[in-house]
Amino acid sequence: KIVDRNGSVLAINRNLISVWADPSFLDTSPERAARQLAPVVGATEAELISKLHQKRKKFIWLQRNIPYSQLEDIRVVTRQLRGIQHKVYGKRHYPNNELACHVIGATNFEGLGIEGIERQYDRQLSPPDNATTVDEVNNIAVDVVHPVEDNNSAISSPIEAEGHGHTIVLTVDGYIQHIAELALFEGCKKWGSPTGTAIVMHAKSGEILAMANYPNYNLNHYAQSPESYKRNMAVWMQYEPGSVFKIVTACGVINERISTADSIEYCEMGPYYLANGHTIKDVKPNGWLTLSQIIQKSSNIGIIKTAQKLGHKSITHYVEAFGFGQKTLIDLPFERKGSLRGLRIWDEYAEVTVPFGQGISVTPLQMLNTINTIATKGVLMQPYVVRGVLTYGNQEIERFHPQPIRRVMSPETATALTEILVQVTEQGSGQNAIVDGYRVAGKTGTSQKAIANRGYVKGKVIASFAGFLPAGAPLISIIVVIDEPQGAPLSTQVAAPVFQQIANQTVRYLTSIVNRVAGAANVPHSTDHPTSGLIAQSDNH
């Protein structure tokens, strides 16, 4: 089975019963057999009589997918009727329907994993060939993620169940997943967006606490769901990141000691005319701005002039150091790596557009991993979604731990960037992402959307916001990406409020869980608790 980090069951084998007949071998009348069968198999007498009268057939299904609770009654009846048999078989069941559907994935009619964790860990989840069938679901009283009394936090109901394949324990928290899915749904609906994604990462470890996509689908009705709903956009979507990408140039110039947060650039007080005839504009005219203000006000002109000091070679170094143009190697299938075409070409157009996130493409997970590198004081972490693997007897056979990949910047550079990003939310374009009681570091991004063979299309944008909190002692990093909001509004209107909703509820939920556990035990929270290592001290205003 598959469970979340708190033990709540997300996928499990549900045993069902099918009853079949050999009408030619029946030793009583179809009418009498139908009277005995109808109450226990859930079919009408008329339906059964019609099937049992087909004497030329050696095999015919009388009823399929009968609840396992009917097994004893079915056994009694089939022992009394010659030519009537039953079969118990396993069927994959997803108790929470749509929840975390793109992470969990699905199986096909043969029980083979074809999406998500079901595919990635198909071998571990599959029972051995000689396994006997056991009804795992009948012992499950409740399998929902529900809020506790204070309405600001939640716990998942741990479920004990027998099984024959291994148990995959996810890093995902079911309630945080619910928070992210609901906020994303509301944001996409409000702005008429066809797709969107939101990811919540534990900052220090790289564990994925939630990975939500809109639209989603019911895993129990996989075959009936539109194919377009099934793709995990968090790792599949490739898009031009826009102004969120400005943090890469800012990192480079600070880390190389070319500039500081207070270094100034003249931003032309209007259009910036390039030698090749192109014109670059800011949303509002700006004069002299510090690097901090360039990021705060999201000045394209300012970041272009800053990038010219860094140069192509160094920009390429930092872009690749953050992991762009490469798969993150998260333990999920169908991840894409984005494109660094603009960096490769580096013509007169690319050298001024790449610094503000055009001419390259990234995935939402890559962009989140980049901003999380600032949260970790400069260390790029390996993102992962599986915490461990248990045997069917709940013996731990594999445990996954945080994996640092490389240092991208010095701790001092990360600290400087954090303060710059705090100014974005407190005084700049990210004020709609503010969470009361916490300092939030983040960056907006509104990128024009390019369509194949058409170029950039007027009125089509991708709005995003990426950030972390508390800024002084980061607990969680979050990205929200919303595709084609109607009216092409700025990300501060579209993505930042969704980020705020997810961040506000998540940080308070995690804090309340640890406080409740510590209070109940009257001792500091145990490192064995599911949320151990996730809670940082509040970084208040």
C-alpha positions in Angstrom: 0.0 0.0 0.0 0.9 3.7 -0.1 0.6 5.9 3.0 1.4 9.5 3.7 4.0 10.5 6.3 1.5 10.1 9.1 0.3 6.6 8.1 -2.9 7.6 6.4 -3.7 5.1 3.7 -3.6 6.6 0.2 -3.7 3.4 -1.9 -4.5 -0.1 -0.9 -5.6 -3.4 -2.4 -9.4 -3.9 -2.0 -10.6 -7.5 -2.3 -13.8 -8.0 -4.2 -15.8 -11.1 -5.3 -17.1 -12.1 -8.7 -19.6 -14.9 -9.2 -19.8 -16.9 -12.4 -21.8 -19.9 -13.7 -21.7 -22.8 -16.1 -25.4 -22.9 -17.0 -25.0 -26.3 -18.8 -23.8 -27.8 -15.5 -26.6 -26.3 -13.3 -28.4 -29.1 -11.3 -31.5 -27.0 -10.5 -33.8 -24.6 -12.3 -32.6 -21.2 -13.1 -35.5 -19.7 -11.2 -34.6 -21.5 -8.0 -30.9 -20.7 -8.3 -31.7 -17.0 -9.0 -33.9 -16.8 -5.8 -31.0 -18.0 -3.7 -28.3 -15.9 -5.5 -30.1 -12.5 -5.8 -30.0 -11.4 -2.1 -26.2 -12.1 -1.8 -24.8 -11.0 -5.1 -26.8 -7.8 -5.5 -28.5 -8.6 -8.8 -32.2 -9.0 -9.6 -33.8 -12.4 -10.0 -34.8 -11.5 -13.6 -31.2 -10.6 -14.5 -29.9 -13.9 -13.1 -32.6 -16.0 -14.7 -31.9 -14.6 -18.1 -28.2 -15.5 -17.8 -28.8 -18.9 -16.3 -31.1 -19.9 -19.1 -28.2 -19.7 -21.6 -27.6 -23.5 -21.5 -25.2 -23.5 -24.4 -22.6 -21.4 -22.5 -20.0 -23.0 -20.3 -19.1 -19.7 -18.6 -21.0 -16.5 -17.8 -20.4 -13.8 -15.2 -23.4 -13.5 -13.0 -22.1 -10.5 -11.0 -18.8 -8.8 -10.5 -17.2 -6.4 -7.9 -19.3 -7.7 -5.0 -18.2 -6.4 -1.6 -15.9 -8.7 0.3 -18.3 -8.6 3.3 -20.6 -11.0 1.3 -18.0 -13.7 1.1 -19.5 -16.1 3.7 -23.0 -15.8 2.3 -21.7 -16.4 -1.2 -19.8 -19.5 0.0 -22.9 -21.0 1.5 -25.0 -20.5 -1.7 -22.3 -21.7 -4.1 -21.8 -24.9 -2.0 -25.5 -25.6 -2.5 -25.6 -24.9 -6.2 -23.7 -27.0 -8.7 -22.3 -25.0 -11.6 -22.0 -21.8 -9.6 -18.6 -20.6 -8.5 -17.0 -17.5 -7.1 -13.6 -15.8 -7.3 -11.9 -13.4 -4.9 -9.5 -10.9 -6.5 -7.7 -7.7 -5.6 -8.5 -4.3 -7.0 -6.6 -1.1 -6.3 -8.6 1.3 -4.1 -7.8 4.9 -3.4 -9.8 6.0 -0.2 -9.3 9.7 -0.7 -10.3 9.8 -4.4 -8.5 12.8 -6.0 -6.1 13.6 -3.1 -2.5 13.6 -4.3 -3.6 11.8 -7.4 -0.6 12.9 -9.5 1.9 11.8 -6.9 0.2 8.4 -6.1 -0.5 7.5 -9.7 -2.5 4.6 -10.9 -2.4 1.0 -12.1 -3.8 -0.6 -15.2 -6.3 -3.5 -15.5 -3.4 -5.9 -14.9 -2.4 -4.2 -11.7 0.8 -2.7 -13.2 1.7 0.8 -12.1 1.4 3.3 -15.0 1.7 6.7 -13.3 3.3 8.2 -10.2 4.5 6.2 -7.3 2.5 3.2 -8.5 4.8 3.2 -11.5 8.0 4.2 -9.8 7.7 1.6 -7.1 5.7 -1.0 -9.0 8.1 -3.8 -8.1 8.0 -3.1 -4.3 4.2 -2.6 -4.3 3.4 -5.8 -6.2 2.6 -8.9 -4.1 4.7 -12.0 -4.7 3.2 -14.5 -7.1 2.4 -17.0 -4.3 0.5 -14.4 -2.1 -2.9 -15.3 -0.8 -5.7 -12.7 -0.9 -6.6 -10.9 2.3 -9.2 -8.2 2.6 -7.3 -5.1 3.8 -10.1 -2.6 3.5 -12.8 -4.2 5.7 -10.8 -3.3 8.8 -10.6 0.3 7.8 -13.0 2.4 9.8 -11.9 5.8 8.6 -9.5 6.9 5.9 -9.9 10.6 5.7 -7.7 13.6 6.5 -9.7 15.8 8.8 -9.2 19.1 10.7 -8.8 19.1 14.5 -10.8 21.3 16.8 -8.9 24.5 16.3 -9.6 24.4 12.6 -6.1 25.6 11.8 -4.4 22.2 11.8 -5.1 18.6 11.0 -4.2 15.0 11.7 -4.5 12.0 9.5 -6.1 8.8 10.8 -3.4 6.1 11.0 -4.6 2.9 9.6 -3.4 -0.6 10.3 -3.9 -3.1 7.5 -2.4 -6.4 6.4 -0.8 -6.6 2.9 1.5 -8.6 0.7 3.3 -6.0 -1.3 5.6 -3.5 0.5 4.3 -0.3 2.0 5.6 2.9 0.5 5.7 5.8 3.0 5.6 9.2 1.3 7.0 12.5 2.5 3.7 14.0 1.6 1.4 15.1 4.5 -2.2 14.5 3.6 -3.6 17.6 5.2 -1.0 19.9 3.7 -1.8 18.3 0.4 -5.4 19.1 1.0 -4.5 22.7 1.8 -2.5 23.1 -1.4 -5.1 21.5 -3.6 -8.0 23.6 -2.3 -6.0 26.9 -2.6 -4.9 26.0 -6.1 -8.4 25.0 -7.1 -9.8 28.3 -5.9 -7.1 30.4 -7.5 -7.4 28.7 -10.9 -11.2 28.9 -10.8 -11.1 32.6 -9.9 -8.9 33.5 -12.8 -10.2 31.0 -15.4 -6.9 29.2 -15.6 -6.8 25.9 -17.5 -3.9 24.5 -15.4 -1.9 25.2 -12.4 0.5 23.7 -9.9 1.6 24.2 -6.3 4.5 22.5 -4.4 5.3 22.6 -0.7 8.8 21.5 0.3 10.4 21.1 3.7 13.2 23.6 3.3 16.1 21.9 5.2 15.5 18.4 3.8 14.1 18.7 0.3 11.1 16.5 1.3 8.0 17.2 -0.7 5.1 17.9 1.7 2.5 18.6 -1.0 2.4 18.5 -4.8 -0.9 19.7 -6.2 -2.1 20.1 -9.8 -5.2 21.6 -11.3 -7.2 20.0 -12.7 -7.0 16.7 -10.8 -9.0 13.5 -11.2 -10.5 10.6 -9.2 -8.0 7.7 -9.0 -10.8 5.2 -8.6 -12.1 6.3 -12.1 -8.8 6.6 -13.9 -10.1 5.2 -17.2 -13.0 7.6 -17.3 -10.8 10.7 -16.6 -9.6 13.0 -19.4 -6.0 12.3 -20.4 -5.1 16.0 -20.0 -5.9 15.8 -16.3 -3.4 13.0 -15.6 -0.1 14.7 -16.2 1.9 15.8 -13.2 2.6 19.4 -14.2 4.9 20.0 -11.2 7.6 18.0 -13.0 6.2 17.9 -16.6 5.4 21.6 -17.3 8.1 23.5 -19.1 7.6 27.3 -19.0 9.6 30.5 -19.2 9.9 31.6 -15.6 9.9 35.3 -16.0 11.1 37.6 -13.2 11.4 34.8 -10.6 14.6 34.0 -12.5 16.2 37.3 -11.6 17.4 35.8 -8.4 19.9 33.8 -10.4 21.7 36.9 -11.7 21.4 38.5 -8.3 23.0 35.5 -6.7 25.9 35.5 -9.2 26.9 39.2 -8.8 26.7 39.1 -5.0 28.5 35.7 -4.8 31.3 36.9 -7.1 31.5 40.2 -5.2 30.8 42.2 -8.3 27.8 43.9 -6.6 26.1 44.2 -3.3 22.5 44.7 -2.4 23.2 48.5 -2.4 24.9 48.7 -5.8 23.0 51.0 -8.2 22.0 50.9 -11.8 20.3 53.6 -13.9 17.0 52.1 -15.2 16.4 54.7 -17.9 13.2 56.3 -16.6 11.4 54.7 -19.6 12.2 52.4 -22.5 15.7 50.9 -22.9 16.6 50.9 -26.6 19.0 48.1 -27.6 21.5 48.2 -30.5 19.6 45.5 -32.3 16.4 47.6 -32.4 14.6 45.9 -29.6 13.1 47.9 -26.8 12.9 46.7 -23.1 10.5 48.3 -20.7 9.7 48.1 -17.0 6.1 47.9 -15.7 6.7 51.5 -14.4 9.5 53.9 -15.2 12.5 53.7 -12.8 15.5 55.9 -12.4 18.5 54.9 -10.2 17.8 51.7 -8.3 19.9 49.5 -5.9 20.1 45.8 -6.7 17.7 45.2 -3.8 15.2 47.7 -5.4 15.7 46.1 -8.8 14.5 42.8 -7.4 11.9 44.4 -5.3 10.4 46.4 -8.2 11.2 43.6 -10.6 13.0 45.9 -13.1 13.9 44.2 -16.3 16.2 47.0 -17.3 18.0 46.9 -14.0 18.7 43.2 -14.1 19.9 43.4 -17.7 22.5 45.9 -16.8 23.4 43.9 -13.7 23.8 40.7 -15.8 26.2 42.5 -18.2 28.6 42.8 -15.3 28.4 39.1 -14.7 28.9 37.9 -18.3 27.8 34.9 -20.2 30.3 32.4 -18.7 29.4 33.2 -15.1 25.6 33.4 -15.8 25.8 29.9 -17.4 27.8 28.6 -14.4 25.1 29.7 -11.9 22.2 28.6 -14.1 23.7 25.1 -14.3 24.7 25.1 -10.6 21.1 25.6 -9.6 20.2 22.6 -11.7 18.4 24.1 -14.7 18.6 22.2 -17.9 18.8 18.9 -15.9 16.3 16.7 -14.2 16.2 17.0 -10.5 15.9 13.2 -10.3 13.0 13.3 -7.9 11.6 9.8 -7.4 8.6 10.3 -9.8 8.3 9.3 -13.4 8.0 11.5 -16.5 10.1 14.4 -15.2 11.3 16.9 -17.9 14.5 18.9 -17.8 13.6 22.2 -19.4 15.7 24.0 -22.0 18.6 26.4 -21.9 18.4 27.4 -25.6 18.8 31.1 -24.9 22.1 30.4 -23.0 23.4 28.3 -25.9 22.6 30.9 -28.5 23.5 33.9 -26.5 22.9 36.4 -29.3 22.1 40.1 -28.8 18.5 39.3 -27.9 19.2 36.4 -25.6 21.8 38.2 -23.5 19.2 40.8 -22.5 16.1 38.5 -22.1 17.6 35.4 -20.3 18.4 37.4 -17.1 14.7 38.2 -16.6 13.6 34.6 -17.5 12.9 34.5 -21.2 14.5 32.3 -23.8 14.9 29.4 -21.4 12.3 27.0 -19.9 12.2 25.4 -16.4 9.9 23.2 -14.5 8.0 24.3 -11.3 10.1 21.9 -9.3 13.4 23.2 -10.6 12.3 26.8 -9.8 11.2 25.8 -6.3 14.5 24.0 -5.7 16.4 27.2 -6.7 14.6 29.4 -4.2 14.9 26.7 -1.6 18.7 26.9 -2.1 18.6 30.4 -0.7 16.6 29.0 2.3 19.3 26.4 3.0 22.0 29.1 3.1 23.3 28.1 -0.3 23.1 24.3 -0.6 21.1 22.7 -3.4 19.0 19.8 -2.0 17.8 16.7 -3.7 14.0 16.8 -3.7 12.2 13.5 -2.9 8.7 12.2 -2.2 9.3 8.8 -0.7 10.4 8.6 3.0 10.9 4.9 3.3 9.8 1.3 2.4 8.2 -1.2 4.9 7.6 -4.9 4.5 4.0 -6.1 4.9 4.9 -6.8 8.5 5.8 -3.1 8.9 9.5 -3.8 9.2 11.6 -0.9 7.8 13.7 -2.2 4.9 14.7 1.2 3.4 14.9 4.7 4.6 15.6 7.8 2.5 17.5 10.7 4.0 18.2 14.3 2.9 20.8 14.5 0.2 22.8 17.8 -0.3 23.8 18.0 -4.0 26.3 20.9 -4.0 26.9 24.4 -2.6 25.8 27.0 -5.0 26.5 30.2 -3.0 28.1 31.2 0.2 26.0 31.5 3.4 26.6 35.2 3.3 25.2 35.5 -0.2 22.2 33.5 0.8 21.6 35.8 3.7 21.9 38.9 1.5 19.4 37.4 -1.0 17.0 36.5 1.8 16.9 40.1 2.9 16.4 41.3 -0.7 13.5 38.8 -1.1 11.9 39.9 2.2 11.8 43.4 0.8 9.9 42.1 -2.2 7.0 40.9 0.1 7.2 43.8 2.5 7.6 46.7 0.1 7.5 45.4 -3.4 5.5 43.3 -5.8 4.9 40.4 -3.4 2.9 42.1 -0.7 0.0 39.8 -1.3 2.1 36.9 -0.1 2.6 38.3 3.5 1.7 35.9 6.3 0.9 37.5 9.6 3.5 36.8 12.3 6.1 35.6 9.9 8.7 37.2 7.6 8.3 35.8 4.0 11.0 35.9 1.4 9.8 35.5 -2.1 9.7 36.7 -5.7 6.9 37.2 -8.3 7.1 36.2 -11.9 4.7 37.1 -14.8 6.0 35.7 -18.0 4.7 36.1 -21.5 3.6 32.8 -23.0 5.1 31.6 -26.2 3.2 29.4 -28.6 4.9 27.1 -31.1 5.2 28.8 -34.5 3.5 32.0 -33.2 6.0 33.4 -30.7 4.7 35.4 -27.7 1.0 35.8 -27.7 -0.6 38.9 -26.4 -2.9 38.3 -23.5 -1.4 35.0 -22.5 0.9 34.9 -19.5 2.0 32.5 -16.8 1.9 33.9 -13.2 4.1 32.5 -10.5 5.3 33.1 -7.0 8.1 31.3 -5.2 9.2 31.9 -1.6 10.0 30.5 1.8 9.2 31.2 5.5 10.0 32.1 8.2 12.8 34.0 6.5 15.2 33.9 9.4 14.8 30.2 10.0 13.1 28.7 7.0 10.6 25.8 7.5 8.9 25.5 4.2 9.5 26.6 0.6 6.5 27.0 -1.8 5.9 27.7 -5.5 2.6 28.4 -7.2 2.4 28.5 -11.0 -0.9 29.5 -12.7 -1.2 29.1 -16.4 -3.0 31.6 -18.6 -5.1 33.6 -16.0 -7.8 35.4 -17.9 -7.0 39.1 -18.5 -3.2 38.6 -18.2 -3.0 40.0 -14.7 0.3 40.3 -12.8 1.4 37.4 -10.6 1.0 39.7 -7.5 -2.7 39.5 -8.1 -2.9 35.8 -9.1 -0.2 33.6 -7.7 0.9 35.5 -4.5 -2.5 35.2 -2.8 -2.6 31.4 -3.5 1.0 31.2 -2.0 -0.2 33.2 1.1 -3.2 30.9 1.6 -1.0 27.8 1.5 1.8 29.2 3.5 -0.4 30.6 6.2 -2.3 27.4 6.9 0.7 25.1 6.5 3.0 26.9 8.9 0.3 27.2 11.5 -0.7 23.5 11.1 2.8 22.2 11.5 3.5 24.4 14.5 0.2 23.4 16.2 1.0 19.7 15.7 4.3 19.9 17.5 2.9 22.0 20.2 0.1 19.6 20.8 2.4 16.5 20.9 4.8 18.3 23.2 2.0 19.5 25.5 0.4 16.0 25.7 3.7 14.4 26.7 4.8 17.4 28.8 8.3 16.9 27.3 10.0 18.3 24.2 8.7 16.7 21.0 10.1 13.3 20.1 12.4 13.0 17.1 10.4 9.9 16.3 7.3 11.9 15.7 6.2 12.2 12.0 6.8 16.0 12.1 10.1 15.8 13.8 12.7 18.1 12.2 10.0 20.0 10.4 9.3 22.8 12.9 11.4 25.9 13.2 11.1 28.7 15.7 8.7 31.5 14.6 10.5 34.3 12.8 8.2 37.1 13.8 8.0 40.6 12.4 
